[in-house]
C-alpha cells in the first residue's frame, strides 16, 4: 500500500472520530436532560411521558442550533469579519442569554395560533399531539441540516403542530387563515429581505465604491450607514428581544432607535476618520470599516433569535409539562426556568457541534460576501423583521436572511450584466478597427479585472472608436462570455425546494409519530 493511501485512510478515520465525538456529546446532553427530568419529577404519574417529552424538546433544540443560527452569523463568517470559532462562541453566548433573559415567561404552546387546544379535549391526546409536533419538526430539521439546507424552524414546528393536530381530531382543527399567512410569508419574507439588502448595497456602490476616491467617500457615508444599523437593531431588540422584561410600543422603540443612532454617529465618526489613513484606497480597504458593526450585528441577531425562537423547542414541551403536572394544557402556559434552560443549552450545543456546515452554506456557498455585502444582509434582516412585526405578518428570520443574501448576489449579477452590455456596444463599433487586437486584449483584461479597474478599462475602449459592427453569431458569443452567475443556482434550487416542503414534511412526520404514540399508549 502506498503512503498516499495510508494518508487517505488516516483522514477518513479522523473524520469518523470527529463525527463520533459530536454524536457522543449530543447523546450525553440528551442523557443529562433525561436524568435531570427524571430526578426532578420522580413522584408524578406518567413520568416516562414527561421524560420522553423533555428528551424530544432537547433534540429539537439541538437541531435549531445546528440549522437556524447559521443565518445570524453566516454572513459575518463568510466575509471573514470573524472566524468560525469566534462566531460560534459569540452566537452560543447570546443565543443562550436571549433565551434565558428575554425568552418570555408566557408563550403560546401552539405557534401562530395554528390549532386551538380546546378542540383537542383529552389531555392525553394533547400531550401526544405536542410530542408528535416536536418530533416531526426535529426530524425534518435534522434531515435539512444533513442536506445542507437552511430552513425555518418556526415553519417546521408550525407544520408539526398542524400535522399532529389533524391526525388527532381532523382537518377542522387547523386555523387555515393562519396557514395561508404563513404560506404568503414564504414569498414575502425573502423578497422583502432581498430588496432591502440590494437597495443598501446599491446605495453603497453609488455613494462609495463607484467613486474615484472610495475611501474618502466612505469616510462620509459609512458613519451614516452604521447609524442606520444602530437605529434598526435598537428598534428590533426593543420590540422583539426584551418583551419579557418590558413591553415597548413601536413609537417608543423607534424613538429609542433614533437616539442610539445619533449617539452611534457621534461616536463612530471620529473613529472612522482616524482609521481611514491606515487603510488601502480599495474596496477591501473600505470593507474593513464594517468589521465591528458586523460582529455586533451577529451578536444582537443571536440574542433576538434566542429570545424568540427558543419557544419553537420548549413551547410544546411547556404544554406537556403543564398537563402532566396537573395543568390544563391551555393555549398559553408559563415556561418554567428549567425548561427554558434546556432550550437555551440545546441551541448552543447544537450550534457548536453541528452548526459549522450551515454557517459555511449561508456565508460562502450561495454567493461571495465581503464585509460591506454582509453588512447589508444583516441590516436588511433587522429592518424586514421590524416592518413585518408592524404589519402583523408572520415571517421567518431564516427566509429573511437568506433572501437578503440572494438579493445581494443577484444585484451583483445585474450590475455585471449591465456593464457587459456596455462592452457589447463598444465591440459593435470595432470589428473593422485596425486596433481590434488591442480591443480584444483589453476585453480579456476586463473580464478578470477587479471592480475598481472596470471604469478605467471602459474609458480606454471608448477612445479606440471606429464605426463598424459584429455579426449576430459573434454578438451571442460575446453576450455569453460577459455573463457570470454570481449566485449558485444549485444552492438556490436546494434551499427554495426545502422551504416549500418544510411544512408538509414536518406535518407528515408529526402525524406519523402521533399515531405511533397513540398506538403505544392506548390499551
The 8 nearest C-alpha neighbors of each residue, nearest first, counted from 0:
[[1, 4, 2, 5, 3, 6, 8, 7],
 [2, 0, 4, 3, 5, 6, 7, 8],
 [1, 3, 5, 4, 6, 0, 7, 8],
 [4, 2, 6, 1, 5, 7, 0, 8],
 [5, 3, 7, 1, 2, 6, 8, 0],
 [4, 6, 8, 2, 3, 7, 9, 1],
 [7, 5, 9, 3, 4, 8, 10, 2],
 [8, 6, 4, 10, 9, 5, 11, 3],
 [7, 9, 5, 11, 6, 10, 12, 4],
 [10, 8, 12, 6, 7, 11, 13, 5],
 [11, 9, 13, 7, 12, 8, 6, 14],
 [10, 12, 8, 14, 9, 13, 15, 7],
 [13, 11, 15, 9, 10, 14, 16, 8],
 [14, 12, 10, 16, 15, 11, 9, 17],
 [15, 13, 17, 11, 12, 16, 18, 10],
 [14, 16, 12, 18, 13, 17, 19, 11],
 [15, 17, 13, 19, 14, 18, 20, 12],
 [18, 16, 20, 14, 15, 19, 13, 21],
 [19, 17, 21, 15, 20, 16, 22, 14],
 [18, 20, 16, 22, 17, 21, 23, 15],
 [21, 19, 23, 17, 18, 22, 16, 24],
 [22, 20, 18, 24, 23, 19, 352, 17],
 [21, 23, 25, 19, 24, 20, 26, 18],
 [22, 24, 20, 26, 21, 25, 19, 27],
 [25, 23, 27, 21, 26, 22, 20, 28],
 [24, 26, 22, 28, 27, 23, 21, 29],
 [25, 27, 23, 29, 28, 24, 30, 22],
 [28, 26, 30, 24, 25, 29, 31, 23],
 [29, 27, 31, 25, 26, 30, 24, 32],
 [30, 28, 32, 26, 31, 27, 54, 33],
 [31, 29, 33, 27, 32, 28, 26, 34],
 [30, 32, 28, 34, 29, 33, 27, 35],
 [33, 31, 29, 35, 30, 34, 36, 28],
 [32, 34, 30, 31, 36, 35, 50, 54],
 [33, 35, 37, 31, 32, 36, 38, 30],
 [36, 34, 32, 38, 37, 33, 39, 31],
 [37, 35, 39, 33, 38, 34, 50, 32],
 [36, 38, 34, 35, 41, 40, 39, 33],
 [37, 39, 35, 41, 36, 40, 34, 33],
 [38, 40, 36, 37, 41, 35, 42, 34],
 [41, 39, 42, 37, 38, 43, 36, 46],
 [40, 42, 38, 37, 39, 43, 46, 36],
 [43, 41, 40, 44, 46, 39, 38, 37],
 [44, 42, 46, 40, 41, 45, 324, 323],
 [43, 45, 46, 42, 323, 47, 324, 41],
 [44, 46, 47, 48, 43, 49, 323, 50],
 [47, 45, 49, 44, 48, 43, 50, 41],
 [46, 48, 50, 45, 49, 51, 37, 44],
 [49, 47, 51, 46, 50, 45, 52, 323],
 [48, 50, 52, 46, 51, 47, 53, 320],
 [49, 51, 53, 47, 52, 48, 33, 36],
 [50, 52, 48, 54, 49, 53, 47, 55],
 [53, 51, 49, 55, 50, 54, 130, 56],
 [54, 52, 56, 50, 51, 55, 57, 49],
 [53, 55, 57, 51, 56, 52, 29, 33],
 [54, 56, 58, 52, 57, 53, 59, 134],
 [57, 55, 53, 59, 58, 54, 312, 313],
 [56, 58, 60, 54, 59, 55, 345, 53],
 [59, 57, 55, 61, 56, 60, 54, 62],
 [58, 60, 137, 56, 62, 57, 61, 312],
 [61, 59, 345, 346, 57, 63, 312, 342],
 [62, 60, 349, 345, 346, 58, 64, 59],
 [61, 63, 65, 59, 64, 60, 141, 140],
 [64, 62, 60, 67, 66, 65, 61, 346],
 [65, 63, 346, 350, 349, 61, 62, 68],
 [64, 66, 354, 350, 349, 62, 353, 63],
 [67, 65, 63, 64, 144, 149, 68, 62],
 [66, 68, 63, 69, 64, 70, 65, 149],
 [67, 69, 70, 71, 64, 66, 65, 350],
 [70, 68, 358, 73, 71, 67, 72, 357],
 [71, 69, 68, 73, 72, 400, 397, 67],
 [72, 70, 297, 69, 68, 300, 301, 73],
 [71, 73, 297, 75, 69, 74, 70, 86],
 [72, 74, 362, 358, 69, 361, 76, 70],
 [75, 73, 362, 77, 373, 76, 72, 78],
 [76, 74, 80, 78, 72, 73, 77, 293],
 [77, 75, 79, 73, 81, 78, 74, 82],
 [78, 76, 362, 74, 363, 79, 75, 73],
 [77, 79, 369, 370, 368, 75, 76, 80],
 [80, 78, 76, 81, 77, 75, 82, 370],
 [81, 79, 290, 75, 78, 76, 370, 293],
 [82, 80, 79, 76, 75, 85, 86, 83],
 [81, 83, 85, 84, 76, 86, 79, 80],
 [82, 84, 86, 85, 76, 87, 81, 355],
 [85, 83, 87, 82, 86, 88, 81, 351],
 [84, 86, 88, 82, 83, 87, 89, 81],
 [85, 87, 83, 89, 88, 84, 90, 82],
 [86, 88, 90, 84, 85, 89, 91, 351],
 [87, 89, 85, 91, 86, 90, 84, 92],
 [90, 88, 86, 92, 91, 87, 85, 298],
 [89, 91, 87, 93, 92, 301, 88, 94],
 [90, 92, 347, 94, 88, 89, 93, 87],
 [93, 91, 95, 89, 90, 94, 96, 88],
 [92, 94, 302, 96, 90, 95, 301, 91],
 [95, 93, 305, 302, 301, 97, 91, 96],
 [94, 96, 343, 98, 92, 93, 97, 91],
 [97, 95, 93, 99, 98, 94, 100, 92],
 [96, 98, 306, 302, 305, 94, 101, 100],
 [97, 99, 102, 306, 305, 95, 96, 343],
 [98, 100, 96, 102, 97, 101, 95, 339],
 [101, 99, 97, 96, 98, 102, 306, 244],
 [102, 100, 241, 306, 243, 97, 103, 98],
 [103, 101, 306, 98, 99, 100, 97, 307],
 [102, 104, 243, 105, 101, 106, 242, 306],
 [103, 105, 333, 334, 243, 106, 102, 335],
 [106, 104, 333, 103, 332, 334, 331, 107],
 [107, 105, 331, 108, 103, 332, 104, 314],
 [106, 108, 331, 109, 330, 110, 314, 332],
 [107, 109, 314, 315, 318, 110, 331, 330],
 [108, 110, 107, 112, 113, 111, 330, 114],
 [109, 111, 112, 107, 108, 157, 113, 156],
 [110, 112, 113, 109, 177, 157, 107, 393],
 [113, 111, 110, 114, 109, 115, 174, 177],
 [112, 114, 174, 111, 173, 177, 109, 110],
 [115, 113, 173, 172, 112, 174, 116, 109],
 [114, 116, 117, 118, 172, 112, 330, 113],
 [115, 117, 118, 119, 330, 329, 114, 125],
 [118, 116, 119, 115, 120, 329, 330, 328],
 [119, 117, 116, 120, 115, 172, 168, 114],
 [120, 118, 116, 117, 121, 125, 168, 124],
 [119, 121, 118, 117, 122, 116, 125, 124],
 [120, 122, 124, 123, 119, 125, 126, 118],
 [123, 121, 125, 124, 120, 126, 322, 328],
 [122, 124, 126, 125, 121, 127, 322, 323],
 [123, 125, 127, 121, 126, 122, 128, 119],
 [126, 124, 122, 128, 123, 127, 119, 129],
 [127, 125, 123, 129, 319, 124, 128, 130],
 [126, 128, 124, 130, 125, 129, 513, 131],
 [129, 127, 125, 163, 131, 126, 130, 164],
 [130, 128, 132, 126, 315, 131, 127, 133],
 [131, 129, 127, 133, 132, 128, 52, 134],
 [130, 132, 509, 513, 128, 512, 134, 129],
 [133, 131, 159, 160, 509, 129, 135, 130],
 [134, 132, 130, 136, 131, 135, 137, 129],
 [133, 135, 137, 131, 136, 132, 138, 130],
 [134, 136, 509, 508, 505, 132, 138, 137],
 [137, 135, 155, 505, 156, 139, 133, 159],
 [136, 138, 59, 140, 134, 139, 135, 133],
 [137, 139, 141, 135, 140, 136, 134, 142],
 [138, 140, 142, 136, 141, 137, 505, 143],
 [141, 139, 143, 137, 142, 138, 62, 144],
 [140, 142, 138, 144, 139, 143, 62, 137],
 [141, 143, 139, 145, 140, 144, 146, 138],
 [144, 142, 146, 140, 148, 145, 141, 139],
 [145, 143, 147, 141, 146, 142, 66, 148],
 [144, 146, 142, 143, 147, 141, 148, 356],
 [147, 145, 143, 144, 148, 142, 141, 493],
 [146, 148, 144, 145, 357, 143, 149, 356],
 [149, 147, 143, 494, 146, 144, 150, 497],
 [150, 148, 66, 357, 147, 67, 494, 144],
 [151, 149, 498, 148, 397, 152, 497, 67],
 [152, 150, 154, 153, 397, 395, 155, 67],
 [151, 153, 155, 154, 156, 150, 63, 67],
 [152, 154, 151, 155, 156, 157, 311, 395],
 [153, 155, 157, 151, 152, 156, 502, 158],
 [154, 156, 152, 136, 158, 153, 157, 502],
 [155, 157, 159, 136, 158, 153, 154, 160],
 [158, 156, 154, 160, 159, 155, 153, 161],
 [159, 157, 502, 506, 505, 161, 155, 156],
 [158, 160, 132, 506, 156, 505, 509, 162],
 [161, 159, 132, 157, 163, 158, 162, 164],
 [160, 162, 164, 158, 159, 163, 165, 506],
 [506, 163, 161, 510, 159, 165, 164, 160],
 [162, 164, 510, 166, 128, 509, 160, 165],
 [165, 163, 161, 167, 166, 162, 160, 128],
 [166, 164, 169, 170, 162, 167, 168, 163],
 [167, 165, 163, 510, 164, 168, 169, 162],
 [166, 168, 164, 165, 163, 169, 128, 124],
 [169, 167, 165, 166, 164, 172, 119, 170],
 [170, 168, 165, 171, 166, 172, 167, 164],
 [169, 171, 165, 172, 173, 168, 164, 166],
 [170, 172, 173, 169, 165, 168, 174, 175],
 [171, 173, 170, 114, 169, 165, 164, 174],
 [174, 172, 114, 171, 113, 175, 170, 161],
 [175, 173, 113, 176, 177, 114, 178, 172],
 [174, 176, 178, 177, 173, 179, 113, 180],
 [177, 175, 179, 178, 174, 180, 173, 181],
 [178, 176, 180, 175, 179, 174, 113, 181],
 [177, 179, 175, 181, 176, 180, 182, 174],
 [178, 180, 182, 176, 177, 181, 175, 183],
 [181, 179, 183, 177, 182, 178, 184, 176],
 [180, 182, 184, 178, 183, 179, 393, 177],
 [181, 183, 179, 185, 184, 180, 178, 186],
 [184, 182, 180, 181, 185, 186, 179, 187],
 [183, 185, 187, 181, 186, 188, 182, 394],
 [186, 184, 182, 183, 187, 188, 181, 189],
 [185, 187, 184, 188, 183, 189, 190, 182],
 [186, 188, 184, 190, 191, 189, 185, 183],
 [189, 187, 399, 184, 191, 190, 186, 398],
 [402, 190, 188, 399, 398, 192, 191, 193],
 [191, 189, 193, 187, 192, 188, 402, 194],
 [192, 190, 194, 188, 193, 189, 187, 195],
 [191, 193, 403, 399, 189, 402, 195, 190],
 [192, 194, 403, 406, 402, 190, 196, 191],
 [193, 195, 197, 191, 196, 192, 198, 190],
 [194, 196, 198, 192, 379, 197, 193, 191],
 [197, 195, 379, 375, 193, 403, 199, 376],
 [198, 196, 200, 194, 407, 406, 195, 199],
 [199, 197, 195, 201, 196, 200, 194, 202],
 [198, 200, 202, 196, 201, 197, 375, 203],
 [201, 199, 203, 197, 202, 198, 375, 196],
 [200, 202, 204, 198, 203, 199, 197, 205],
 [203, 201, 199, 205, 200, 204, 206, 198],
 [204, 202, 200, 206, 201, 207, 205, 199],
 [203, 205, 208, 201, 207, 202, 209, 206],
 [206, 204, 202, 209, 203, 207, 201, 208],
 [205, 207, 203, 204, 202, 208, 209, 216],
 [208, 206, 213, 216, 204, 203, 210, 217],
 [207, 209, 204, 213, 210, 205, 282, 203],
 [210, 208, 205, 204, 207, 211, 206, 213],
 [211, 209, 213, 212, 208, 207, 206, 216],
 [210, 212, 213, 209, 208, 451, 207, 216],
 [211, 213, 210, 215, 214, 216, 280, 207],
 [214, 212, 207, 216, 210, 208, 215, 217],
 [215, 213, 217, 280, 216, 212, 285, 218],
 [214, 216, 218, 217, 213, 212, 219, 275],
 [217, 215, 213, 207, 214, 218, 219, 220],
 [218, 216, 220, 214, 221, 219, 215, 207],
 [217, 219, 215, 216, 220, 221, 272, 214],
 [218, 220, 217, 216, 221, 222, 215, 223],
 [219, 221, 217, 223, 222, 218, 216, 224],
 [220, 222, 224, 217, 223, 218, 219, 225],
 [223, 221, 225, 224, 264, 268, 220, 267],
 [222, 224, 226, 221, 225, 220, 227, 264],
 [225, 223, 221, 227, 226, 222, 228, 220],
 [224, 226, 228, 222, 227, 223, 221, 229],
 [225, 227, 260, 229, 223, 264, 228, 224],
 [228, 226, 224, 230, 225, 229, 231, 223],
 [227, 229, 225, 231, 226, 230, 378, 232],
 [230, 228, 226, 260, 232, 227, 231, 233],
 [231, 229, 256, 260, 227, 233, 257, 228],
 [232, 230, 228, 234, 229, 233, 382, 235],
 [231, 233, 235, 229, 234, 230, 236, 228],
 [232, 234, 256, 230, 236, 235, 231, 229],
 [233, 235, 252, 256, 237, 231, 253, 232],
 [236, 234, 232, 238, 233, 237, 239, 385],
 [235, 237, 240, 239, 233, 238, 234, 232],
 [238, 236, 234, 235, 252, 241, 239, 240],
 [239, 237, 235, 236, 234, 240, 247, 242],
 [238, 240, 236, 235, 237, 242, 241, 303],
 [239, 241, 236, 303, 306, 237, 242, 238],
 [242, 240, 101, 244, 243, 237, 239, 245],
 [241, 243, 246, 245, 244, 240, 239, 238],
 [244, 242, 103, 101, 241, 245, 104, 102],
 [243, 245, 241, 242, 101, 246, 100, 103],
 [246, 244, 242, 243, 241, 247, 237, 101],
 [245, 247, 242, 248, 244, 243, 241, 238],
 [248, 246, 252, 238, 245, 251, 237, 249],
 [249, 247, 251, 250, 252, 246, 238, 237],
 [248, 250, 252, 251, 253, 247, 238, 389],
 [251, 249, 253, 252, 248, 254, 247, 255],
 [252, 250, 254, 253, 249, 248, 255, 247],
 [253, 251, 234, 249, 255, 254, 250, 237],
 [252, 254, 256, 250, 234, 255, 251, 249],
 [253, 255, 251, 257, 256, 252, 250, 258],
 [256, 254, 252, 258, 253, 257, 251, 259],
 [255, 257, 230, 253, 233, 234, 259, 254],
 [258, 256, 260, 254, 230, 259, 255, 253],
 [257, 259, 255, 261, 260, 256, 254, 262],
 [258, 260, 262, 256, 261, 257, 263, 230],
 [261, 259, 226, 230, 257, 263, 229, 258],
 [260, 262, 264, 258, 263, 259, 257, 265],
 [261, 263, 259, 265, 260, 264, 266, 258],
 [264, 262, 260, 266, 261, 265, 226, 267],
 [265, 263, 267, 261, 226, 262, 266, 222],
 [264, 266, 262, 263, 267, 268, 261, 269],
 [267, 265, 263, 264, 268, 262, 269, 270],
 [266, 268, 270, 264, 269, 265, 263, 222],
 [267, 269, 271, 270, 222, 265, 264, 266],
 [270, 268, 272, 271, 267, 273, 266, 265],
 [271, 269, 267, 273, 272, 268, 274, 266],
 [272, 270, 274, 273, 268, 269, 275, 267],
 [273, 271, 269, 270, 275, 274, 268, 218],
 [272, 274, 270, 271, 275, 269, 276, 277],
 [273, 275, 271, 272, 277, 276, 270, 278],
 [274, 276, 278, 277, 272, 273, 271, 214],
 [277, 275, 278, 274, 273, 272, 279, 214],
 [276, 278, 275, 274, 279, 273, 284, 280],
 [279, 277, 284, 275, 276, 280, 274, 285],
 [278, 280, 284, 281, 277, 283, 285, 214],
 [279, 281, 214, 284, 278, 213, 212, 282],
 [282, 280, 284, 283, 279, 285, 213, 214],
 [281, 283, 285, 284, 286, 208, 280, 213],
 [284, 282, 286, 281, 285, 287, 279, 369],
 [285, 283, 279, 281, 278, 282, 287, 286],
 [284, 286, 282, 287, 283, 288, 214, 281],
 [287, 285, 283, 370, 371, 288, 284, 289],
 [286, 288, 289, 285, 284, 290, 283, 370],
 [287, 289, 286, 285, 290, 271, 284, 291],
 [288, 290, 287, 292, 286, 291, 370, 293],
 [291, 289, 80, 293, 287, 292, 288, 294],
 [290, 292, 294, 293, 289, 295, 288, 80],
 [293, 291, 295, 289, 294, 290, 296, 225],
 [294, 292, 296, 290, 291, 295, 374, 75],
 [293, 295, 291, 297, 296, 292, 298, 290],
 [296, 294, 298, 292, 293, 297, 299, 291],
 [295, 297, 293, 299, 298, 294, 300, 292],
 [298, 296, 72, 294, 300, 71, 295, 299],
 [297, 299, 295, 301, 296, 300, 93, 90],
 [300, 298, 302, 296, 301, 297, 295, 303],
 [301, 299, 303, 297, 302, 298, 71, 296],
 [300, 302, 304, 94, 298, 299, 303, 93],
 [303, 301, 97, 93, 94, 299, 305, 304],
 [302, 304, 240, 306, 300, 305, 301, 97],
 [305, 303, 301, 307, 306, 302, 308, 300],
 [304, 306, 94, 98, 97, 302, 303, 309],
 [307, 305, 102, 98, 97, 303, 101, 304],
 [308, 306, 304, 305, 309, 102, 303, 310],
 [309, 307, 310, 311, 304, 305, 306, 153],
 [308, 310, 311, 305, 312, 307, 342, 98],
 [311, 309, 314, 313, 308, 312, 307, 106],
 [312, 310, 309, 308, 314, 313, 153, 156],
 [313, 311, 60, 310, 59, 56, 309, 314],
 [312, 314, 316, 310, 315, 317, 311, 342],
 [313, 315, 108, 310, 317, 316, 311, 312],
 [316, 314, 108, 318, 129, 317, 313, 319],
 [315, 317, 313, 319, 318, 314, 56, 52],
 [318, 316, 320, 314, 315, 319, 334, 313],
 [319, 317, 315, 321, 328, 316, 320, 108],
 [318, 320, 316, 322, 126, 321, 317, 323],
 [321, 319, 317, 323, 318, 322, 324, 316],
 [320, 322, 326, 318, 324, 319, 328, 323],
 [323, 321, 326, 328, 319, 327, 324, 320],
 [322, 324, 320, 325, 321, 319, 326, 49],
 [323, 325, 321, 322, 326, 320, 43, 319],
 [326, 324, 322, 323, 321, 327, 320, 328],
 [327, 325, 322, 321, 324, 328, 323, 320],
 [326, 328, 322, 329, 321, 325, 122, 318],
 [329, 327, 322, 318, 321, 326, 330, 319],
 [330, 328, 331, 327, 116, 332, 117, 318],
 [329, 331, 107, 116, 108, 109, 328, 332],
 [332, 330, 107, 329, 106, 108, 105, 333],
 [333, 331, 105, 334, 318, 106, 329, 330],
 [332, 334, 105, 104, 335, 106, 331, 317],
 [333, 335, 317, 104, 105, 332, 336, 338],
 [336, 334, 338, 337, 333, 339, 317, 104],
 [335, 337, 339, 338, 340, 334, 99, 104],
 [336, 338, 340, 339, 335, 341, 334, 342],
 [337, 339, 341, 335, 336, 340, 313, 342],
 [338, 340, 336, 342, 337, 341, 343, 99],
 [339, 341, 343, 337, 342, 338, 344, 336],
 [342, 340, 338, 344, 339, 343, 345, 57],
 [343, 341, 345, 339, 340, 60, 344, 309],
 [342, 344, 95, 340, 346, 345, 98, 341],
 [345, 343, 347, 341, 346, 342, 340, 348],
 [344, 346, 60, 61, 342, 348, 347, 343],
 [347, 345, 64, 60, 61, 349, 343, 344],
 [346, 348, 91, 344, 350, 345, 349, 64],
 [349, 347, 345, 351, 350, 346, 344, 352],
 [350, 348, 61, 64, 65, 346, 352, 347],
 [351, 349, 64, 354, 65, 347, 348, 353],
 [350, 352, 348, 349, 354, 353, 87, 347],
 [353, 351, 349, 350, 21, 348, 354, 65],
 [352, 354, 65, 350, 349, 355, 351, 356],
 [353, 355, 65, 350, 356, 357, 351, 352],
 [356, 354, 358, 357, 353, 359, 83, 350],
 [357, 355, 359, 358, 354, 360, 353, 147],
 [356, 358, 360, 359, 355, 69, 354, 147],
 [359, 357, 69, 73, 355, 361, 360, 356],
 [358, 360, 362, 357, 356, 361, 363, 355],
 [361, 359, 364, 357, 358, 362, 363, 356],
 [362, 360, 73, 358, 359, 363, 357, 364],
 [363, 361, 77, 73, 74, 359, 360, 358],
 [362, 364, 77, 359, 367, 360, 365, 366],
 [363, 365, 360, 366, 361, 362, 359, 490],
 [366, 364, 487, 486, 363, 490, 361, 360],
 [367, 365, 486, 408, 364, 485, 363, 368],
 [366, 368, 363, 369, 365, 485, 364, 408],
 [369, 367, 78, 372, 373, 77, 366, 370],
 [368, 370, 78, 372, 371, 373, 367, 286],
 [371, 369, 373, 78, 286, 372, 374, 289],
 [370, 372, 374, 286, 373, 369, 289, 375],
 [373, 371, 375, 374, 370, 369, 368, 376],
 [372, 374, 376, 370, 74, 375, 371, 368],
 [375, 373, 371, 377, 372, 376, 293, 370],
 [374, 376, 196, 378, 372, 373, 377, 199],
 [377, 375, 373, 403, 379, 196, 374, 378],
 [378, 376, 380, 374, 379, 375, 373, 381],
 [379, 377, 375, 381, 380, 376, 228, 374],
 [378, 380, 196, 376, 382, 195, 377, 381],
 [381, 379, 377, 383, 400, 378, 382, 399],
 [380, 382, 378, 384, 379, 383, 231, 232],
 [383, 381, 385, 379, 384, 380, 231, 386],
 [384, 382, 386, 380, 385, 381, 192, 379],
 [383, 385, 387, 381, 386, 382, 388, 380],
 [386, 384, 382, 388, 383, 387, 235, 381],
 [387, 385, 383, 389, 384, 388, 382, 390],
 [388, 386, 390, 392, 384, 389, 385, 391],
 [387, 389, 391, 385, 390, 386, 384, 392],
 [390, 388, 386, 387, 391, 385, 249, 392],
 [389, 391, 387, 392, 388, 386, 385, 393],
 [392, 390, 388, 389, 387, 393, 386, 394],
 [391, 393, 387, 390, 394, 388, 180, 184],
 [394, 392, 181, 391, 184, 180, 395, 387],
 [395, 393, 184, 188, 392, 396, 387, 181],
 [394, 396, 397, 398, 151, 399, 153, 188],
 [395, 397, 399, 398, 400, 394, 380, 384],
 [398, 396, 395, 400, 399, 151, 70, 401],
 [397, 399, 189, 395, 401, 396, 400, 188],
 [400, 398, 189, 192, 396, 188, 402, 397],
 [401, 399, 403, 397, 380, 402, 398, 70],
 [400, 402, 404, 403, 398, 399, 397, 405],
 [189, 401, 403, 193, 399, 405, 192, 400],
 [402, 404, 193, 192, 406, 400, 376, 196],
 [405, 403, 401, 407, 406, 402, 376, 408],
 [406, 404, 408, 402, 403, 407, 409, 401],
 [407, 405, 193, 403, 409, 197, 404, 408],
 [406, 408, 197, 410, 404, 405, 409, 196],
 [409, 407, 405, 411, 486, 406, 410, 366],
 [408, 410, 412, 406, 411, 407, 405, 413],
 [411, 409, 413, 407, 412, 408, 197, 406],
 [410, 412, 408, 414, 409, 413, 415, 407],
 [413, 411, 409, 415, 410, 414, 485, 416],
 [414, 412, 410, 416, 411, 415, 417, 409],
 [415, 413, 417, 411, 416, 412, 410, 418],
 [414, 416, 418, 412, 417, 413, 419, 411],
 [417, 415, 419, 413, 418, 414, 482, 412],
 [416, 418, 414, 420, 419, 415, 413, 421],
 [417, 419, 415, 421, 420, 416, 414, 422],
 [420, 418, 416, 422, 417, 481, 421, 415],
 [421, 419, 423, 417, 418, 422, 416, 424],
 [420, 422, 418, 424, 419, 423, 425, 417],
 [423, 421, 425, 419, 420, 424, 426, 418],
 [422, 424, 420, 426, 425, 421, 419, 427],
 [425, 423, 427, 421, 422, 426, 420, 428],
 [424, 426, 422, 423, 427, 428, 421, 461],
 [425, 427, 423, 429, 428, 424, 422, 430],
 [428, 426, 468, 469, 424, 425, 429, 467],
 [427, 429, 467, 466, 468, 426, 465, 425],
 [430, 428, 432, 426, 431, 465, 467, 427],
 [429, 431, 432, 467, 468, 469, 428, 435],
 [432, 430, 429, 467, 433, 435, 465, 466],
 [431, 433, 429, 435, 434, 430, 465, 467],
 [434, 432, 435, 431, 436, 429, 430, 437],
 [433, 435, 432, 437, 436, 438, 463, 429],
 [436, 434, 438, 432, 437, 433, 439, 429],
 [437, 435, 439, 438, 434, 440, 433, 441],
 [436, 438, 440, 435, 434, 439, 441, 442],
 [437, 439, 435, 441, 436, 440, 442, 434],
 [440, 438, 436, 442, 437, 441, 435, 443],
 [441, 439, 437, 443, 442, 438, 436, 444],
 [440, 442, 444, 438, 443, 439, 445, 437],
 [443, 441, 445, 439, 444, 440, 438, 446],
 [444, 442, 440, 445, 441, 446, 439, 447],
 [443, 445, 441, 442, 447, 446, 448, 440],
 [444, 446, 442, 448, 443, 447, 441, 453],
 [447, 445, 443, 444, 448, 442, 481, 480],
 [446, 448, 445, 444, 449, 443, 442, 450],
 [447, 449, 445, 446, 444, 452, 450, 453],
 [450, 448, 452, 451, 447, 453, 445, 446],
 [451, 449, 452, 453, 448, 454, 282, 208],
 [450, 452, 449, 453, 454, 209, 281, 208],
 [453, 451, 455, 450, 449, 454, 448, 456],
 [454, 452, 456, 455, 450, 451, 457, 445],
 [453, 455, 457, 456, 452, 458, 451, 450],
 [454, 456, 458, 452, 453, 457, 459, 451],
 [457, 455, 453, 459, 458, 454, 452, 460],
 [458, 456, 460, 454, 459, 455, 453, 461],
 [457, 459, 455, 461, 456, 460, 454, 462],
 [460, 458, 456, 457, 462, 461, 455, 463],
 [461, 459, 457, 462, 458, 463, 456, 438],
 [460, 462, 458, 463, 459, 464, 457, 425],
 [461, 463, 459, 460, 464, 458, 457, 465],
 [462, 464, 461, 460, 465, 459, 434, 438],
 [465, 463, 462, 461, 428, 429, 466, 460],
 [464, 466, 428, 429, 432, 467, 463, 431],
 [465, 467, 428, 429, 464, 468, 431, 432],
 [466, 468, 428, 429, 430, 431, 465, 427],
 [469, 467, 427, 428, 430, 429, 470, 466],
 [470, 468, 427, 430, 473, 474, 471, 426],
 [469, 471, 473, 472, 474, 468, 427, 475],
 [472, 470, 474, 473, 475, 469, 476, 468],
 [473, 471, 475, 474, 470, 476, 469, 477],
 [472, 474, 476, 470, 475, 471, 477, 469],
 [473, 475, 471, 477, 472, 476, 478, 470],
 [476, 474, 478, 472, 477, 473, 479, 471],
 [475, 477, 473, 479, 474, 478, 480, 472],
 [476, 478, 474, 480, 475, 479, 473, 481],
 [479, 477, 475, 481, 480, 476, 474, 482],
 [480, 478, 476, 482, 477, 481, 475, 483],
 [481, 479, 477, 478, 482, 476, 483, 446],
 [480, 482, 478, 419, 479, 477, 483, 416],
 [483, 481, 479, 480, 416, 478, 484, 419],
 [484, 482, 485, 481, 412, 415, 416, 480],
 [483, 485, 486, 412, 482, 487, 488, 409],
 [484, 486, 412, 408, 366, 483, 487, 411],
 [487, 485, 366, 408, 484, 365, 488, 409],
 [488, 486, 490, 365, 489, 491, 485, 366],
 [487, 489, 491, 490, 486, 492, 484, 365],
 [488, 490, 492, 491, 487, 493, 494, 365],
 [491, 489, 493, 488, 487, 492, 365, 494],
 [490, 492, 488, 494, 489, 493, 495, 487],
 [493, 491, 489, 495, 490, 494, 496, 488],
 [492, 494, 490, 496, 491, 495, 489, 497],
 [493, 495, 497, 491, 148, 496, 492, 490],
 [494, 496, 498, 492, 497, 493, 491, 499],
 [497, 495, 499, 493, 494, 498, 492, 500],
 [496, 498, 494, 495, 500, 499, 501, 493],
 [499, 497, 495, 501, 496, 500, 150, 494],
 [498, 500, 496, 497, 501, 495, 502, 185],
 [499, 501, 497, 503, 498, 502, 504, 496],
 [502, 500, 498, 504, 499, 503, 155, 497],
 [501, 503, 158, 505, 504, 155, 500, 154],
 [504, 502, 506, 505, 500, 501, 507, 158],
 [503, 505, 507, 506, 501, 502, 500, 508],
 [506, 504, 159, 136, 158, 135, 508, 502],
 [162, 507, 505, 159, 158, 503, 509, 504],
 [506, 508, 504, 510, 509, 505, 162, 503],
 [509, 507, 135, 511, 505, 510, 506, 512],
 [508, 510, 135, 131, 132, 159, 506, 512],
 [511, 509, 163, 513, 162, 507, 166, 512],
 [510, 512, 508, 514, 509, 513, 507, 515],
 [511, 513, 515, 131, 509, 514, 510, 508],
 [514, 512, 131, 510, 516, 515, 511, 127],
 [513, 515, 517, 511, 512, 516, 518, 510],
 [514, 516, 512, 518, 513, 517, 519, 511],
 [517, 515, 519, 513, 518, 514, 520, 512],
 [518, 516, 514, 520, 519, 515, 521, 513],
 [517, 519, 515, 516, 520, 521, 514, 522],
 [518, 520, 516, 517, 521, 515, 522, 514],
 [521, 519, 517, 518, 516, 522, 515, 127],
 [520, 522, 518, 517, 519, 516, 123, 515],
 [521, 520, 519, 518, 517, 516, 123, 515]]
